[in-house]
Amino acid sequence: MSVCVACQKPLEVEFEPEDYEEDVQMGGSSSKAPVAAPDMVPDDVHLNCGCHFHWDCLLEAYQVTECPSCGKNIASSSATGAQQVLVNLNNEGGLQENLDILPLLTEEFYLKAYPADRKCRAFLEFCREGDMSAIIGMLQGDNESESDSDDEMADEGDNADGEDTADVGIDALLRYQDPIGDMQSGLHAAVHAQSREVAWLLLLLASNLPLLEFPPEVFQEAEALGIMRGLTEDKTDIRSMRDANGKTAEDVAREVGGVWATGWIGTGKLAI
């Protein structure tokens, strides 16, 4: 078996099964059910220069265009002229050949430099996927953590590095723009995903769209979840945010069409 060129260990990793130890009733007495031993699964990133890495080892030594082991160029150009890094990736999900891992590497490299953005980027990814339950879970969690830590934040002010620690929580999530994804906001992401449900939620919480413009069911669901609009007049209206190409969410909606073609474009819902 080949080994990782970085750590010289076999190209596999322990995969913990989801089975857990629990009481099992047998003949009136209880005993512990056996716990399955962890499985060994592949963990092999095969670069086009011929070098093999564990995924974490590659991230640790990551360089954009060169193999961190042999120094050969590992980047190439796609049919559209965009830079890519094609590999054969073999992990618990199976073998994926000619997979472009440059977007994954770029994101992980960015988050290593800016770990505070990890939560915001997760929120944005949920908007891209139209995952309402995950979005609500994050917002509810932040709402609780904000109320628990308001006094603590007021006392702390700035952190040791001089960065403002108060600018966190729901507002930061709702108005985050992706610095490595064309500065998209959550509303841009919802429009691309054609998720009206996510769009309504973001408009309710992060815009000044008049409340009379919202369908009654939006309020009913928000009330059931314990989420409602706070003060927005002094905050950036999410509808005004522009991506790296200067486009608002409504500009994107005009291009996407689909669910936005009727009752959204030109009505003020997606643009101020």
C-alpha positions, 0 to 999 in steps of 0.5 A: 500500500502507498503511504502519505508523502507527508507523514509516511503513514498508510493512506487510510483512516479510522472511521468510527461506526455510529453504533453505540453501547446501550442496555439490552434487555435479555431474560429480565436482566440487562447487558451491554450491546457490543460496540462495533470496532472502528473500520479503516477506510481509504484516505487518499488524495492522489495528485497529478504529479504522482504524490499521495496525501492524506486529506488533512496532511494536504491541507496542512502543507497546502500550496495553490499551484505546486505539490508541497512534496515534489514541487511540480505544478499541479494546477491546470486550466478548465475548458472555460480557462478557470484554474483547477486542481484535478485529483483522484480522491479515494475516501469513505465515499468511494473513488472520485476521479478527476475531481477538482478540489481547488474550491475545497482547498481554497475554502479550507485555506481561507478558514484557516486564516479566518476561523471566525468566518466558519459559522457564517460560511456554514450559514451561507451554504445552508442558504445555497442548499435551501436547508430551512431547518439548518438555517433556523437551527443556527438562528435560534442558537445564535439568538440564545447565545446572544441573550446569554452573553450580552452583558459579557460582550458589553464588558469585553468590548474588543478582544486581545487583537483589537477586533470588535467582538460585539459584531457577531450573532444573527446580524453577522449571519444574515448579512455575511457576504462570501469573500471567496464566492463572488461576495454573494449574500444569503439572499443571492444564494437563496435566489440561485437555489430558487428557494422562496422559503429561504428568501422570505425568511431572509427578507423578514429578518434582514430587510425593510420590506413592508410587513404587509407584503408578506404572506400570512403563512410566513408570519405564522411559521416565524411565530411558531419558530420564535423568530421575528424581525427586530429593528432594521432601519439602522442596518443594511437592507439585504436587498441592497447588497451587491455581489462582486459583479455588482449584481443585487439579488433581484438582478440575479433573479432576472437571470435565473427566472423560474420561480422568480418570474411571477410576483417577485421581479420588479415588485420590490420584494428583491430590490429596494 
